[in-house]
Amino acid sequence: MSGEKRTGEIKRSVTIAGHRTSISLERPFWDTLKELACTEKTSVNELVRRIDTSRGGEGSLSSAIRVYVLDAVKKRRPSSCDTDN
């Protein structure tokens, strides 16, 4: 694991399908990703693998993880505000 950059991003290595890859995320995203993995009774590597598979090669893996985390947080706390308009 590497240290934090000036932007607050933390770079970590994960293994997906037997290959190591580095992912840079801000600390709150890493913390929430770990919490989600624990809640789903799986490892962070496995959860990242699932996110990677579901993105179908679209966009970056870091972005897909951020969207996954955001969606999970939003599902926990439903909003009464309409964001479609």
N, C-alpha and C positions, 0 to 999 in steps of 0.2 A: 504494500500500500504506500502510495506517495503522499506527500504533504499537501496542504491547501495552497492553491494559487491565490494571487491577489484578488481575483474575482470571487473567491470563496468556493471555487470548485475543488472537489476532491477526486483524484484519479484512482480507480481501483481496477484490478484485473479480475475477470470472471472467466469461467470455462463454459463454452457453448459447443455442444456436439464434439467434445474432445479438443477444441481449439481455444487457446487463451486469447482474450481480447481486453483492451483497456476501455473503460467507460469513465467519463468525467461528469459528475453531478454535484450540485450544491449539497451541503450537509443535510438540510431538511429533507431533500429527496432521498438521500441514502438512508436516513433514519426511518422515514416512513416506509420505504421499500423493505427494509429489514422487518419492521413491524407487520407489514402485510404478509410477508413470507411466513413469519411466525404464526399469524392468524390463520393462514391457509395450510399450516403444518407442512411446510416445504422449505427448501433452502433458497437463499437469494439467487444462487446459480440457476436453479430450476425455474424460479419465477422469471428471471431474465430470459431464459431459454424460451419460455412460453410467450413472453412479450415479443421477443424477436421473431418467433414463428408467426404470431398473429399479425405482425406489421407487413408481412408479405414482401419484404425488400423495399418498402416505401419509406423514404426519409431516413433520418439517422436513428440509431438505436437509443442514444441518449434522449432524443426528443420523444421517442415512443415510450420510454420509461417515465418521463415527466408527465406525459398525457395519461398514462395508466394510473400513476399515483394520484394525479389531480382528479380523475374520474372516480377512483376509489374513495377519496376524501369527500367528494361531492355527494356520493351515494350514502355516506354515513350521516351527513348533515343536510337533509333536504332543505331547499330554499323555497320561500314563498314568492320570490322575485322571478319574473319572466325574463329570461335572457335571450329569447328568440327575436325580440324586436330591437 
